[in-house]
Amino acid sequence: MDPEPLEVRHAVREAINTLSSSRDGVQISEVLGTIKCYLGGTENQAPLKEREEFTQLHFSAFLRSLVSNLSADWMELLTSDQQKELWDSFFLEGPADQAFLVLLDSIISTGPGFRLMKLISILEQFLQLGGMSALMWEVCHQQAQAGSPTFQETLLNKVVCLPDHLCNKLQGNNLPVFFPQNYFPLLATEIIQVLQRICDSLRGGLDCSVSFVSQVLGKVCMHGRQREILNKLVPCLVELTEADCVWQRVCWRLVERVPDRWMEAAVCGFVQTAPGADVLSRLLGNLVVKNKKAQFVLTQKLLLLQYGCETAVLQSLLGYLALDGLRRSLLIKVLRELLETWGSSSAVKHSPVEQQLHISKAILICLALLKEPEIENNGQELLASMMGGMKCHLDSSLPRVRRLGMVVAESISSRITTDGPRLQFQYEDDDETRELKFLLKQPAPLQPTVRRHDSPSATPKAVSKPSGSPHPGVSALPEERSDSELDSDDDLIPYDMSEDKELKKMKAPVYIRDCIEVLTGSEDLDMWEATMRVLESLIRRNSATVREVSTELVKVLLHLEEKTPLDGFAELRQRALVAVTTTDPVPVTQYLTSQFYSLNYSLRQRMDILDVLALAAQELSQPQVSGKTKPCSAQHPCPQALPATGSSQDWRRAVDERIKSKTRYLAKGRCLAEPACGPNRFSSLAGHFFFPLLQGFDRPLVTFDLLGADHLVLGRLAHTLAALMHFAVRSVAATAMGKALLEFVWALRFHTDAYVRQGLLSAVSSTLLSVPSERLLADMTDEFLETQSWLADVAEKDPDGDCRRLACHNLLLMENLLKKL
């Protein structure tokens, strides 16, 4: 064995023994100075070979010796600040990786006291003096020279989990530098410094590995700290890679070398943080082409399996795929898969509306990014996907889903149809549809936009006078004209009266039978329109006459079609039907419920029947009070305006002001009118409305199958039954209605349509609120327990958010009922 290794080993052993046994401060300082020679940086430093042997074989053992002897009494032996700084220098100036591991392991294993606080202070200085960048730089060199994988794995875990270790150890006494929101931005700054040294090494022709930095980045993202580290790292990388090809290559390699098990977290973090498609392309390069895991995340998981991305993130992601020729093939592939999912009837039925909105946005962004040759090559495929997906969406019972299908179908049609008629639907525009249309008109931003705000100095100080006339039919006169010109009538331009119509005074019918004749046989459109406008008021004023022809009138109104364009025709017709039903409820209800399950009715007419029954039940359940309601309650009287002369008003005003100024108000309530009260007329009629609707829901007809394709009407039926149950609260038939309704819910509980399930859950809510709790648990114990089990399953597993919310609401209602009893 060489004498030099023996000399280094002997010197370290002697130093450890002296530090353990000596109580002489001067001797301890001499020993520390001797060992410091093996670290370098001093005037009498040891030879290179001895320094390398010390740092590789003996440095960690010597640091542990320093920690084991650390105490308040032992540190008092080092009297001068220079001696104490010499002790600190072994941790702050030696090999950073070994010093960091010894410090952290010692902190974890040390109890409260002087030693722990001293080690915490040294670790804080280590972080603030750039110890992490030195640590990662040393490991990058070791990886280039095939260092120990076990040591690097241990070091990686300690670096990433440092805030967790310190938080568990220090509890409430933790220092701010070890908080995650402070530590990970600091770690991002240290990563930038390491990458800068790597770039300098590459420019100098030296080999260097970036794998350890990639592992640190990937594991931090995997631990859920993407926002803390990438909000600091990405802006620096954006600036450094803008005009430097070496930095771009290093950044690409940084992301490419992230292990596959952490690739998803890292890539998602970059996608969500990068401010635009061109920035994302500059940071990731062709990662989506090179790495299969990244390709799966970017083209499958973020677009098809998740739906939490904001619109700007979708634009960045899809714009990134469109920016390079190697990646554009993936853009077309992604569009095909999005359209396949969008056109899947199973996906439309079982996926949440939020996910369908996410897919719709992605489709429109892809369409905006496609070039004309690409659209021509894939036009037939787009058309086929549009037809299939449009049918699936229009078959849905949810209005929002149908509207999404209409917008996407219109957008595809506008892109593939260059000439000729395009697909158009009629629907009500809202913020969601306007945003979707805007995505198609505006391609995804491929460059980050900078918002410029005009300075106050740029605001014009004077506004020029408009030259046009404020009236469209009158021309503007010049400022200067002679008197003769002003007196002339030739300059006056007549108003355009070509579209004016002569007002006709049409006398409306005043008898119910005349109204029936006009609605059934009259060809006078003006008379027909006037009849529709006065029909409801006539019905309510002539109740005795209406009872004689109620069934006939309902039949006419139910089959009535709009002869001439009339604003609010559907509402006028519906209000007239409701008026007839409330005026003569029993025969009209028997007729409507029997016609609901009859042949030769359209789905629209059947839903009209349900709407009329629900509105009529609501009106009948409201109290009718003859006479006027008092304006104020007895507890809070309000002053009433009384007729008075001028003199009386003066003294009244003076008295009121004096009383007001002398009165101290502790609380001032509002003047509330007494609530109207009266019998619930629907209580005795609830059975006529409710039970006939339940009799035939499971019997399919030739043109009507509630359990088949007509699930939209089934959903409306469930909601109507829930409303009728609600209006029958405290009625005699409420218990029987609740039992029958729970059996109806139990039979349809696994229906695939979300709208139907929402109606069933609403029916459960109405039952719990309307049936007396004693009767609910005494007469419907089995149904109650079975429904509770089903609700728990819905609240946990149902894909529709509204269904989950309603199920949770029902479970809370059940819990409150059980607590009361």
Secondary structure, 3 states (H helix, E strand, C coil): CCHHHHHHHHHHHHHHHHHHHCCCHHHHHHHHHHHHCCCCCCCCCCCHHHHHHHHHHHHHHHHHHHHHCCCHHHHHCCCCHHHHHHHHHHHHCCCHHHHHHHHHHHHHHCCCCHHHHHHHHHHHHHHHCCHHHHHHHHHHHHHHCCCCHHHHHHHHHHHHCHHHHHHHHHHHHCCHHHCHHHHHHHHHHHHHHHHHHHHHHHHCCCCCCCHHHHHHHHHHHHCCCHHHHHHHHHHHHHHHCCCCHHHHHHHHHHHHCCCHHHHHHHHHHHHHHCCCHHHHHHHHCCHHHHCHHHHHHHHHHHHHHCCCCCHHHHHHHHHHHHCCHHHHHHHHHHHHHHHHHHCCHHHHHHCCHHHHHHHHHHHHHHHHHCCHHHHHHCHHHHHHHHHHHHHHHHCCCCHHHHHHHHHHHHHHHHHHCCCCCCCCCCCCCCHHHHHHHHHHHCCCCCCCCCCCCCCHHHCCCCCCCCCCCCCCCCCCCCCCCCHHHHHCCCCCCCCCCCCCCCCCCCCCCCCHHHHHHHHHHCCCHHHHHHHHHHHHHHHHHCHHHHHHHHHHHHHHHHCCCCCCCCCCHHHHHHHHHHHHHHHCHHHHHHHHHHHHCCCCCCHHHHHHHHHHHHHHHHHHHCCCCCCCCCCCCCCCCCCCCCCCCHHHHHHHHHHHHHHHHHCCCCCCCCCCCCCCCCCCCCCCCHHHHHHHHHCCCCCCCCCCCCCCCCHHHHHHHHHHHHHHHHHCCCCCCHHHHHHHHHHHHHHCCCCCCHHHHHHHHHHHHHHHHHCCHHHHHHHCHHHHHHHHHHHHHHHHHCCCHHHHHHHHHHHHHHHHHHHHC
